[in-house]
Amino acid sequence: MNCEAIKKKVRGEIGKEILCYQNTASTNTLALGLADTSAEGLVIIADSQKSGKGRLGRTWWSPPEKNIYMSILLKPRIEHSEVTLITIMSAVACATAIRKTAGLKVTIKWPNDLIVSDKKIGGILTELKLKDKRISHAVVGVGINVNSGRDQLPDDIRETATSVKIEKGSTVSREGLISAILNEVDQWYAILKDGGKHMLLEEWKILSSTLGKKVNVVIGNRTLFGVAESIDGEGRLILRLASGEVEKIHSGDLTVLR
Ligand code: BTN
């Protein structure tokens, strides 16, 4: 990974400081450890991860030299209830950057899966530290399958995952894609901080492949079935149940039903 090439293309506050590693346990864990002594906008990038973390306690497949494993440190002044907006903002930024850089029709599966051709090309894991019920910092972890080929995908995700290379038919520069993501995050984060929540949510809705679909959502040991109607001002999924009632969901594992 050519860290200098990334630094040259980054324009804003996000990525003003970038630390690149060949291998680490998890860029999120590293960023969480550095958060108290680092400024907002710090970015940690690794070429591979020994114990990459996915959502809901899963592991994230993180082989060397092919893909993107990156964490961004943010210190947003928002209520705990609004933290989903950080994930929503990051998903919009990543989807837009992949669309612009690789020309792929990326959509977002609530809340933060990046999807191409009904398969997962990337995901976002936001981890928080709270102080007096407010967010002291948030670490946004971005994992994107970039240059892995289909035959390199492990068996357990071969049917459900894809990569930029598989979809585009050619490799793309990880450095170019990373700098595009950081510049998009810089822009969308500024919009969010400047009261542009409505604009962000509208953009998320345009990019969403979830809204209007029949879905099931697993929340702990509960499974809910319904139609994904919308998202509210906190980024919660508005799920219309068969009974006609509405559930507002902060976090869960969603499957679009066919
Ligand atoms: C998901 O399950 O969809 C979220 C995956 C997030 C993976 C990224 S890779 C960089 C960062 N460090 C981690 O350990 N996880 C995130």
Boltz pocket constraint, residues with backbone or C-beta under 6 A from the ligand:
constraints:
  - pocket:
      binder: B
      contacts: [[A, 25], [A, 26], [A, 27], [A, 28], [A, 29], [A, 49], [A, 51], [A, 52], [A, 53], [A, 54], [A, 55], [A, 56], [A, 58], [A, 60], [A, 68], [A, 69], [A, 70], [A, 71], [A, 112], [A, 113], [A, 122], [A, 123], [A, 124], [A, 125], [A, 141], [A, 142], [A, 143], [A, 144]]
      max_distance: 6.0
